[in-house]
């Protein structure tokens, strides 16, 4: 019996990691295309960045109709697997794309001047500047992407909308099934397997990639080489050699054959681009709204259904829900940012060699599937409405904190070494060093972390405000947009679900226009001053 259980856990874990690997590979490839294009051309940036901000903030449940109706049921044999990979992709892509965009925007002006003087073609610019500049930010964002993928692992392996439920074999669905049956032993053993696998991935994949990415930093003086981070000094170099030789060869080949037309848009008529984008948008709306969300061939009927749902919900209740949800998001992001600053400064300045032991532990905690772990402590937050609000913010933080932490850590570690040497020479105090050295260099990374964390907060709010079907595990007593969306999803009310997604989209677009674009411009200016 024990051997059968262990075999089932190992098979489920392997299948989940395979889906994660495919989704991460697609995320990195897509992020390079989208992030470089947006970072290089301001016209593309004006359209792409708000769209990315909106899509990353749509809860994973908002993508379920696409996954179920378009992928799972329309494509034979592999449709369900593609649907699961697509849902995992929606958890891993956005922060990597923003990281690439930030890296391209933050390329030093001296390097850009050399590019203009040298008249390099786009293929050379990609291979010599933009892709290398993006590698450190991709490495910085991988842990957060993994954490978010594990946060929604069960949701991406059990596709349920209304009465329809499609399940895949995987560690997330295995743990969720064990919890539903009250089989704590299987759930605990599966979580232990997850922890061990995350530790192995961090030590043998994430850590070597981070070390490899350091060579692409735009430092004037490179830091001295550090010893291997894990206690396998004789084995690790061999593993890294065999691991990265094929990757390096593939990268060189990819750089040679990468079609420059993907980013060479400045030579294309902007009017033609707008026409194509408009046609694509209309076609997408017809497909997604008429076929996917409503399963109706008539777009007019879909619009009428959404308007009827809006009328039945009312304006005041929806505004109340949006207001409460925005308040939770603001509190969550503020607390997470303050805690992240303290932890990151301690890791960079005080931890020393302990940092190499602390980071894997943080990654293990980050990657634990919080919606599966939280039910164990949910009774502690059910005493009164205030404690339920604290529980919702905690559950939301488990899905957003890591974006801010890893982005801030990436920003702090890219401070030019000569500035750190000057700080030591002039014996700057801790607060002055934080204010005048670390924060100016880290501002673009911090903005990226805050932006992706805010999107993550909106993404996780559907779980934070109402966890479990019919609120069976945990639910807040006050209104909330995520709470409403969860109720509509349980009832299979696609019109109302589409309406709430539209409302969330409008809120996020407004935040992007008012806040994030200005913060990014300020961040890049702050960085230019300190180049």
Secondary structure, DSSP 4 states (H G I P E B T S, - for coil): -HHHHHHHHHHHHHHHHHHHHHHHHHHHHHHHHHHHHHHH-HHHHHHHHHHHHHHHHS-GGGGHHIIIIIIITTSTTTHHHHHHHHHHHHHHHHHHHHHHHHHHHTS-HHHHHHHHHHT--HHHHIIIIIHHHHHHHHHHHHHHHHHHHHHTHHHHHEEEETTEEEE--SHHHHHHHHHHHT-HHHHHHHHHHHHHHHHHHIIIIIHHHHHHHGGGS--SSPPPPPPPSSS-HHHHHHHHHHHHHHHHHHHHHHHHH--GGGT--TTS-HHHHHHHHHHHHHHHHIIIIIIIIS--S-HHHHHHHHHHHHHHH-HHHHHHHHHHHHHHHHHHHHHHHHHHHHHHHIIIII-GGGHHHHHHHHHHHHHS-HHHHGGGTGGGG-SSHHHHHHHHHHHHHHHHHHHHHHHHHHHHTTS-HHHHHHHHHTT--HHHHIIIIIHHHHHHHHHHHHHHHHHHHHHHHHHHSEESGGGSSEE-SS--HHHHHHHHHHHT-HHHHHHHHHHHHHHHHHHIIIIIHHHHHHHHHHHHHT-
